[in-house]
Amino acid sequence: MSLNVAQRTAVETLTGPLLVLAGAGTGKTRVVTFRIARLIESGVAPDRILAVTFTNKAAREMLERAMALLPGRKDSKRPEISTFHSLCVRILRRQIHRLGYPNQFAIYDRGDQESLARQALREAKIATAACRPADFLRQVSDWKSASVGPSKALETARYSKDYLCAMAYSRYQSKLRDLGAVDFDDLLLLTEELFQRFPEVKEEEAARFDHILVDEYQDTNMSQYRIISGLAAGHRNLCVVGDDDQAIYGWRGAEVRHILNFKRDWPEAKTVRLEENYRSTEQILTWANRLIAFNMIRHSKKLRSIVQGEPPRVMQCRDGDVEAKRVIASIKQRMESGRLRPRDFAILFRTNEQPRAFEMELRAERIPYNVVGGQSFFDRKEVKDVVSYLKILLRPYDDVSLLRVINTPPRHIGSTALAKIREFAASRKRSIWDSLKPESEAFQQLDPKTRDAASQFCETIKTQARRFRVDFSPKAVEDFLETVRYQDEIARAYPDEEERKTRTGYVDEVIEAVDSYLRDNPGGGLAGFLDEVSLGGPYFSSKRDKQASADAVLLSTYHAAKGLEFKEVYMVGLEEGILPHQRSLDDMSEQAVEEERRLCYVGVTRAQKRLTLSLALARTKRGKLKPTVPSRFLYELTGQSDNPRYLDVKAGRKPKS
């Protein structure tokens, strides 16, 4: 398969730092996979190549495509292609004991974190009304993404809620450490800490690779930036691929300046620009180029296409309800008059309140649709229960998992008994598991029936843990769930027969996930499987969810649509306060508005053949219909930025030449 001139240059530049500025639809993944194959063809051992990206899906696709370019290779070694978090898990499994954690640490998911956050806030005597667990975790995540530990959090606090969060942060982190657990952000932060405190660890981990590739470099946060810089500092064979015009994750710690300053960090770096777009028509790209030129802080680049099409159109509607009706009527008409399926359409929106009206119209027209951001398969009660059971087989002192299942189904270990045990464990700084031992003072205070139930439960876990050390298999999981009578929990919670079947199906999918994992990882154990679960690996995707979205109109936020493409795209709600979002306008900084403009640019460049932008002249807010102001981005897209109405919204700057 052929490469264009710029792509070939990127693929064949095999040594030294390389910055590949890959515009939307310019074949970024193609370049990365060809480059990996070219390195192997040139004699680099496959396992000396590290490629890092942000999603499991991207990592799998990258590996499959790279190996497909090397048919007939008998070498069993493969490049290490993974997400940042998976890379850090592997490093920490080898090295985290230096920081005082067990190598078999647990990785807490969102639900586990919230349980721990409530405890930390309660111990810090902070009322839920003053700081909710979700707000606390959001702030802690922001601090960790910026490499700010508990000791520095108070120094960075600006508002009263920040101070409250800082007070509970150290307790939260201490609890994680005491439990031998980490949260998702810790995977990066602790790897960075290891590299800083133990230079020999950094050298040991860096010595594993001779070439490093980083995908979506514009989305790296400070920890990711420092980890990659540390791994590549010796050999300096670092290739980063990305597009500063698609940097849309500043709100979660991503630093666009990492890609903007790459030449400063690596002075000898070569830069290659990929500007030939293989996705969109020239008319769509004209609008995209016109829009993004208004951003002042960016690498200069201009997308071009050889495919002609119809100009994008603007749909101006009386109000939000009319907007929804007209958009869905347009989709229906396009499906009836052409060879288009529901999956060919996407409706992109900025806020979570927007899809409701479009869903109602799609239902009325009986057009199948899927909303990105529904309940995750991981969040279903049955899945969380089964995973918690598996976690305590590996690590019974995981308090959060143990408390979730010790009375599921009911075993005469009620809330009063658990409160006593929890209080005792906290006062002695011991785990719940240790507090359930017969010699424990807390255990002796329980009534005889509860003591018998707790003893029987603990003995079951010990027995099953011994089995799982030598036999981790779908059958072992199935037998274990029968032993703990988990089917009784489903029968108790769901009296309706159809609902019971559905919930039992979720349990079956966990068992199928174990089977899939073992097929891909012969000899793999429970610890490896739980790592995959915690990292959102490929073995946990609901078949029902896949079937439901197989042929449906996609309703998605701009953030969730990044990396996707559709024949026809409808960008809705192009109004001030929606896109750009009101938060960016309240921020009063040009950087905030520039990120919103990049978000709009991402939306435009999802469209292959046809693009429609819609706005409502009025929207209902708190029961009243109020006039709106068209988005400044509409004027920039259409080339009407000198329109007086545009100047009224205070964004009358000329585009960057």
ZADREN-993133 format. One record per residue (C-alpha): x, y, z. Coordinates in steps of 0.1 Angstrom, whole numbers, padded with zeros to 4 digits, always signed. Each point is the difference from the previous one (the first is absolute). Last residue first. Example, Ala and Ser with C-alpha at 12.3 -4.5 7.8 and 13.67 -1.06 7.14 Angstrom:
<nodes>
+0137-0011+0071/-0014-0034+0007/
</nodes>
This chain:
<nodes>
-0023+0344+0088/-0016-0002+0034/-0037+0008-0003/-0013+0035+0006/-0012+0007+0035/-0036+0011+0004/-0009-0022+0030/-0021+0021+0023/-0034-0014-0006/-0012+0033-0015/+0028-0002-0025/-0017-0030-0016/-0032+0020-0003/+0019+0026-0019/+0010-0026-0026/+0038+0002-0006/+0003-0037+0009/-0021-0010-0030/+0024-0027-0013/-0026-0028+0005/+0020-0018+0026/+0010+0032+0019/-0035+0012+0001/-0013-0033+0012/+0028-0001+0026/-0013+0032+0016/-0030-0021+0010/-0034+0016-0007/-0014+0019+0030/-0032-0015+0016/-0034+0014+0008/-0019-0013+0031/-0030-0022+0001/-0010-0004+0037/-0005-0031+0020/+0034+0001+0018/+0017+0005-0033/-0018-0007-0033/+0022+0008-0030/-0002+0027-0027/+0016+0006-0034/+0009-0037-0001/+0032-0011-0018/+0009-0026-0025/+0032-0009-0019/-0003-0026-0028/+0029-0019-0015/+0000-0024-0029/+0025-0024-0015/+0026-0011+0025/-0009+0019+0032/+0021-0006+0032/+0021+0031-0010/-0027+0024+0009/-0004-0014+0035/+0037+0001+0007/+0001+0036-0011/-0028+0009+0024/+0021-0016+0028/+0030+0020-0012/-0021+0031+0003/-0009-0009+0035/+0037-0005+0008/+0007+0035-0014/-0028+0015+0022/+0018-0014+0031/+0034+0012-0012/-0014+0036-0007/-0008+0003+0037/-0032+0016+0014/-0008-0032+0020/-0037+0010-0001/+0001-0004-0038/+0017-0034+0002/-0026-0011+0026/-0029+0012-0022/+0010-0026-0026/+0011+0012-0034/-0020-0017-0012/-0029+0000+0025/+0003+0034+0016/+0001+0017-0034/-0020-0021-0025/+0007-0028-0024/-0026-0023+0016/+0004-0029-0024/+0028-0014-0021/-0016-0024-0025/+0024-0024-0017/-0003-0021-0032/+0023-0027-0012/+0014-0006+0034/+0034+0000+0016/+0013-0009+0035/+0033+0009+0017/-0016+0027+0021/-0037-0007+0003/+0001-0004+0039/+0013+0036+0004/-0025+0015-0025/-0028-0016+0020/-0019-0027-0017/-0033-0011-0015/+0007-0028-0024/-0027-0010-0025/-0002-0038+0002/+0012-0031-0018/+0022-0021+0023/-0006+0021+0032/-0024-0024+0016/+0020-0030-0011/+0031+0013+0017/-0018+0008+0032/-0016-0034+0000/+0034-0017-0004/+0012+0018+0031/+0037+0009-0002/+0023-0012+0028/+0028-0020-0015/+0016+0029-0020/+0015+0017+0030/-0016+0027+0021/+0032+0005+0021/-0016-0014+0032/-0013-0030-0019/+0033-0007-0016/+0018+0003+0033/-0026-0025+0014/+0009-0025-0027/+0037+0003+0007/-0005-0006+0037/-0023-0030-0006/+0026-0018-0021/+0011-0003-0035/+0013-0034-0011/-0011+0006-0036/-0006+0037-0004/-0022+0006-0031/-0021-0031+0007/+0001+0007+0037/-0014+0035-0004/-0028-0013-0022/-0010-0026+0026/+0001+0025+0028/-0022+0023-0021/-0025-0028-0005/-0002-0004+0038/-0007+0037+0003/-0025-0003-0029/-0019-0027+0020/-0004+0024+0029/-0015+0025-0023/-0024-0026-0014/-0011-0008+0036/-0012+0036+0001/-0020-0003-0032/-0015-0034+0010/-0010+0015+0034/-0016+0030-0018/-0020-0025-0021/-0012-0019+0031/-0011+0031+0020/+0009-0005+0037/+0033+0018-0004/+0021+0007+0032/-0007-0033+0018/+0005-0022-0031/+0031+0018-0010/+0014-0003+0036/-0009-0037+0001/+0020-0005-0033/+0031+0012+0020/-0002-0031+0022/+0036+0004+0012/+0008-0036-0012/-0019+0005-0032/+0021+0031-0008/+0031-0020+0007/-0010-0028-0023/-0006+0024-0029/+0034+0017+0007/+0018-0033+0000/-0018-0011-0031/+0011+0032-0018/+0036-0008+0010/+0026+0010+0026/+0011-0033+0014/+0033-0001+0020/-0003+0032+0021/-0037+0000-0006/-0004-0032+0021/+0018+0015+0030/-0021+0032-0003/-0031-0022+0001/+0009-0015+0033/+0009+0033+0016/-0031+0017-0013/-0022-0029+0013/+0017+0002+0034/-0007+0037+0002/-0037-0005-0008/-0004-0028+0025/+0017+0021+0028/-0022+0030-0008/-0032-0021+0001/+0010-0017+0033/+0009+0033+0016/-0033+0015-0012/-0020-0028+0016/+0021+0002+0032/-0005+0038+0006/+0029+0022-0009/+0023+0014+0028/+0025-0028-0004/+0006+0010-0036/+0008+0036+0010/+0026-0012+0025/+0017-0021-0027/+0011-0035+0010/-0027-0015-0024/+0014+0020-0030/-0026+0024-0014/+0021+0031+0009/+0028-0013-0022/-0024-0001-0030/-0013+0035+0008/+0036+0013-0002/+0018+0015+0030/+0007+0036+0010/-0011-0009+0036/-0027+0027+0002/-0010-0005-0037/-0003-0038+0004/-0021+0004+0032/-0023+0024-0017/-0004-0022-0031/-0007-0030+0022/-0026+0018+0020/-0016+0014-0032/+0000-0034-0016/-0019-0015+0029/-0026+0028-0002/-0003-0003-0038/-0008-0037+0001/+0022-0031-0002/-0029-0025+0001/+0011-0014-0034/-0020+0022-0025/+0011-0006-0036/+0022+0021-0001/+0009+0005+0037/+0038-0002-0003/-0003+0013-0036/+0004+0037+0000/+0019+0002+0033/+0027-0023-0014/+0004+0020-0031/+0005+0033+0019/+0022-0017+0027/+0025-0015-0023/+0016-0022+0027/-0011-0032-0017/+0024+0007-0029/-0001-0026-0028/-0033-0017+0010/-0011+0034+0011/+0002+0013-0035/-0019-0028-0015/-0030+0007+0023/+0002+0037-0009/+0000-0009-0037/-0032-0020+0005/-0017+0028+0019/+0011+0027-0025/-0013-0021-0029/-0033-0007+0018/-0006+0037+0009/+0006+0014-0035/+0027+0026-0001/+0026-0020-0020/-0025-0003-0029/+0000+0038-0001/-0032+0018+0003/-0006+0024-0030/+0027+0024-0012/-0005-0002-0037/-0037+0000-0009/-0011-0026-0026/-0027+0003-0025/-0026-0020-0019/-0025+0020-0021/-0036-0006+0010/-0011+0035-0011/-0014+0007+0034/+0030-0015+0017/+0024+0021-0021/-0021+0031+0010/+0001-0007+0037/+0038-0008-0002/+0006+0034-0017/-0018+0018+0028/+0020-0018+0027/+0034+0004-0017/+0008+0036+0012/+0001-0004+0037/+0034-0017+0000/+0017+0030-0015/+0021+0005-0031/-0019-0018-0027/+0008-0022-0030/-0027-0018-0021/+0015-0027-0020/-0012-0017-0031/+0012-0029-0022/-0010-0026+0027/-0037+0007-0008/+0006-0013-0036/+0004+0020-0032/-0006-0011-0035/-0020+0031-0009/-0035+0015+0000/-0015-0017+0030/+0031+0003+0023/+0005+0037-0010/-0036+0007+0007/+0002-0016+0034/+0032+0018+0009/-0016+0033-0011/-0031-0006+0021/+0022-0008+0029/+0018+0033-0003/-0032+0020-0006/-0018-0015+0030/+0029+0006+0023/+0005+0036-0011/-0037+0007+0003/+0001-0012+0036/+0030+0022+0008/-0015+0032-0014/-0007+0019-0033/+0027-0019-0020/+0029+0011-0021/+0016-0029-0020/+0035+0009-0013/+0013-0020-0030/+0033-0016-0009/+0009+0004-0037/-0006-0030-0022/+0029-0023-0010/+0034-0002-0016/+0027-0025+0009/+0037+0008-0005/+0003+0012+0036/+0021+0026+0018/+0007+0007+0037/+0020+0031+0009/+0028+0001+0026/+0017+0027+0022/+0007-0014+0035/-0023+0016+0025/-0005+0028+0025/-0020+0027-0018/-0032-0018-0007/-0020+0018-0027/+0015-0022-0027/-0020-0029+0015/-0032+0013-0015/+0012+0007-0036/+0018-0034-0001/-0032-0018+0010/-0022+0019-0024/+0023-0007-0029/+0002-0036+0012/-0037-0005-0004/+0001+0013-0036/+0031-0021-0009/-0019-0031+0010/+0009-0020+0031/+0018-0032+0009/+0033-0005-0018/+0016+0034+0010/+0034+0009-0013/+0016+0022+0026/+0025-0023+0018/+0028+0023+0012/+0034-0014+0008/+0023+0015+0026/+0036-0011+0008/+0012+0002+0035/+0036+0012+0008/-0013+0025+0026/-0019-0026+0020/-0018+0020+0028/-0001+0032-0021/-0011-0019-0031/-0028-0017+0020/-0013+0033+0014/-0034+0001-0018/-0005-0038+0006/+0006+0004+0037/-0017+0034+0000/-0034-0017-0006/+0001-0012+0036/-0027-0026+0010/-0012+0004+0036/-0036-0012-0002/-0015+0034-0010/+0028+0004-0026/-0015-0029-0019/-0008+0015-0034/+0034+0001-0019/-0012-0006-0035/+0018+0030-0016/+0031-0011+0018/+0001-0031-0022/+0019-0031+0010/+0028-0024-0006/+0032-0003+0022/+0030-0019-0012/+0028-0004+0026/+0033-0016-0008/+0019+0021+0026/+0020-0030+0011/+0006+0012+0036/-0028+0025+0006/-0028-0022-0014/-0013-0017+0032/+0004+0032+0020/-0018+0021-0026/-0028-0025-0002/-0005+0000+0038/+0003+0038+0002/-0027+0006-0027/-0023-0026+0014/+0002+0017+0035/-0006+0035-0015/-0030-0010-0021/+0001-0014-0035/-0028+0008-0024/+0021+0018-0026/+0020-0031-0004/-0029-0019-0016/+0023-0030-0007/+0034-0004+0016/+0027-0021-0016/+0031-0012+0018/+0031-0017-0014/+0029-0018+0017/-0020-0016+0029/+0006-0020+0032/+0029+0023+0011/-0025+0027+0009/-0015-0022+0028/+0034-0006+0015/+0011+0036-0003/-0032+0013+0015/+0004-0025+0029/+0036+0010+0005/-0011+0036+0002/-0021-0009+0031/-0017+0030+0015/-0010+0018-0032/-0008-0032-0021/-0020-0015+0028/-0019+0032+0005/-0010+0000-0037/-0012-0036+0003/-0019+0010+0031/-0017+0029-0018/-0009-0020-0030/-0016-0031+0016/-0012+0024+0028/-0025+0015-0024/-0019-0033-0003/-0002-0005+0038/+0025-0020+0020/-0004-0027+0026/+0021-0017+0028/-0028+0007+0024/+0022+0022+0022/+0012+0018-0031/-0035+0008-0012/-0009+0011+0035/+0030+0023+0001/-0010+0016-0033/-0035+0007+0012/+0013+0014+0033/+0025+0023-0019/-0028+0012-0023/-0025+0008+0028/+0016+0033+0010/+0007+0008-0036/-0036-0005-0009/-0011+0024+0027/+0026+0026-0011/-0013-0003-0037/-0035+0005+0012/+0010+0033+0017/+0016+0013-0032/+0035+0004-0013/+0018-0032+0010/+0035-0004-0016/+0020+0001+0033/-0025-0023+0017/+0005-0026-0028/+0038-0001+0004/+0002-0026+0028/-0028-0020-0015/+0018-0005-0033/-0002+0022-0031/+0011-0017-0032/-0024+0022-0021/-0021-0031-0008/+0001-0008+0038/-0013+0034+0009/-0028-0002-0026/-0009-0035+0012/-0001+0012+0036/-0024+0028-0011/-0023-0024-0018/+0001-0024+0029/-0011+0027+0025/-0028+0011-0023/-0013-0036-0003/+0003-0005+0038/-0021+0031+0006/+0016+0030+0018/-0019+0024+0022/-0033-0018-0001/+0018-0033+0006/+0013+0014+0033/+0038+0000+0006/+0010-0014+0033/+0034-0011-0014/-0009-0036+0010/-0033+0003-0019/+0018+0014-0031/+0024-0029+0000/-0027-0026+0005/-0022+0015-0028/+0031+0001-0023/+0006-0037+0007/-0034-0010-0012/+0002+0024-0029/+0034-0015-0011/-0015-0035+0001/-0028+0011-0023/+0024+0017-0024/+0023-0029-0003/+0028-0010+0024/+0031-0017-0012/+0012-0026+0025/+0037-0004+0008/+0017-0034-0006/+0035+0016+0001/-0008+0011+0035/+0004+0038+0006/+0029+0015+0020/+0014+0023-0028/+0028-0025-0009/-0027-0027-0001/-0014+0018-0031/+0028-0014-0023/-0010-0030-0020/-0038+0003+0002/+0005+0037-0003/+0016-0002-0034/-0027-0023-0013/-0027+0022+0014/+0017+0031-0015/-0001-0015-0035/-0037-0009+0004/-0007+0036+0011/+0017+0015-0030/-0019-0022-0024/+0017-0029-0017/+0023-0012-0028/+0030-0020+0010/+0014-0012-0033/-0003-0038-0005/+0023-0029+0005/-0011-0034-0015/+0024+0004-0030/-0013-0022-0027/-0009+0030-0023/-0022-0013-0029/-0019+0033-0005/+0016+0032+0013/-0026+0027-0010/-0027-0019+0019/+0022+0004+0031/-0003+0038-0001/-0037-0001-0007/-0008-0023+0029/+0023+0019+0025/-0015+0034-0009/-0036-0013+0001/+0006-0015+0034/+0016+0032+0014/-0027+0023-0015/-0028-0022+0016/+0018+0000+0033/+0000+0038+0001/+0026+0027+0006/+0031-0010-0021/+0035-0013+0007/+0023-0018-0024/+0031-0017+0014/+0025-0017-0023/+0028-0023+0014/-0024-0029+0000/-0001+0001-0038/+0039-0003-0003/+0011+0028-0023/+0014-0014-0033/-0011+0024-0026/-0031-0021-0007/-0010+0004+0037/+0004+0038-0002/-0020+0000-0033/-0029-0019+0016/-0001+0025+0029/+0000+0029-0025/-0027-0016-0021/-0022-0003+0032/+0006+0037+0010/-0005+0013-0035/-0033-0019-0005/-0012+0012+0034/+0005+0036-0011/-0016-0003-0034/-0008+0037-0007/-0036-0001+0013/+0005+0029+0025/+0035+0015-0002/+0031-0020+0009/+0029+0021+0012/+0027-0027+0002/+0028+0011+0023/+0031-0021-0002/+0029-0004+0025/+0030-0020-0012/+0000-0031-0023/-0024-0017-0023/-0011+0028-0024/-0014-0025-0026/-0036+0000+0012/-0002+0038+0005/+0015+0007-0035/-0024-0026-0015/-0030+0018+0015/+0011+0033-0013/+0006-0013-0036/-0033-0020-0001/+0000-0036+0010/-0009-0030-0023/-0013-0034+0010/
</nodes>
